[in-house]
Amino acid sequence: MISRQASEASCYATEDDEELSLHLGPKWSIKEHLEKDKDDESLRRWKEQLLGGLDADAVQENEEPDVKILSLTIVSAGRPDIVLSIPTNGNPKGLWFTLKEGSRYHLRFSIKVSNDIVCGLKYTNTVWKTGIKVYGSKQMMGTFSPQSEPYTHEMPEETTPSGIFARGSYTARTKFVDDDDKCYLEINYTFDIQKEWLSI
């Protein structure tokens, strides 16, 4: 995004390329972003809007972005939200949560971004049942600038499978990575799909 420049060579693919790869140029600090094109009023306003109320003078030069996923909330209409804290080691012990079969729900993440802009943050999720991969998804979350308050990010709505073969225990791995394939969090956990939600 704004902290990367594509090289000219990355814009051309050969017949041997299975997919076009993007080669990223040098990374700029937040201060460098604000200094660049500072005489262009519209660009300056856009950058200030992106950075919000961030004090650029308080950010150290060449500081890498830091992303912390503070919590995960499972939201389903007509029932209380399930708010799950994220363990520091990324591995919740035991059964983490239970979903009702055939239910519509979406995930809500609380995300804290510090130090620098994180570009192209992605959410990947892989699910196995009895050792067989049954589901995989990748969602682009976006680019986030550092700010004092956490972001709230809502994921698209999904529907749990239903039926006798859908019920039971699952294992899953969720990752949050950026455009540079830097992984900020990997969560390995187990969850259940049952006939009903667990009573609270």
Buried (B, 14 or more C-beta within 10 A) or exposed (E): EBBBEEEEEBEEEEEEEEEEEEEBEEBBBBBBBBEBEEEEEEEBEEBEEBBEEBEBEEBEEEEEBEBBBEBBBBBBEEEEEBEBEBEEEBEBEEEBBBBBBEBEBBBBBBBBBBBBBBBBBBBBBBBBBEEEEEEEEEBEBEBBBBBEEBBEBEBEEBEBBBEEEBBEEBBBBBBBBBBEEEEBBBBBBBBBBBEEBEEE
